[in-house]
Amino acid sequence: MPFDINGGEFLIILLLAVVLVGPDRLPQYAAQLARLVKQARALATDAKSRVANELGPEVADVDWSKLDPRKYDPRRIVREALLDDGPLLGGAAPAAAAAAPAVAAEPQPASVALFDPEAT
C-alpha cells in the first residue's frame, strides 16, 4: 500500500468512516472517491504521455532512477570522483609526476599593476 497502512489500521479507518459519515451517505462518498481516483490516474497518464511527446525519443532511454534524490549520497559521489582514472590537472601522467619532484617557479613581476580608481 502506498501509505504504509497495515490491515488493522485500515479496518479502524473504515470503521471510523462508517461511524462518522453514516451508512446512508457512505456509498455516495465511496463513489465520489472512486471517480476522483480514476480522474487522478487519467491525469497522470495524460501528463506522462504529453511529457514523452514533448521531450521526444532522446529522453526515452534515460534511467530516471539514477536521478532519485533519495539515492543521493555525497560520500559515494566524492569517493567515485577521487577514484576516477581521468586525466590529472595539467595533463601530466601519474608515473611522470611521481618520478620528477615538483619545482616551484619563481613568481614573475607583473608588468602592469591592475588598479581601478573608480572601484575604490
Secondary structure, DSSP 8 states (H G I E B T S, - for coil): -TT---HHHHHHHHHHHHHHH-TTTHHHHHHHHHHHHHHHHHHHHHHHHHHHHHH-GGGTT--GGGG-GGG--HHHHHHHHHS-----GGG--HHHHHHS----------SS----TTT-
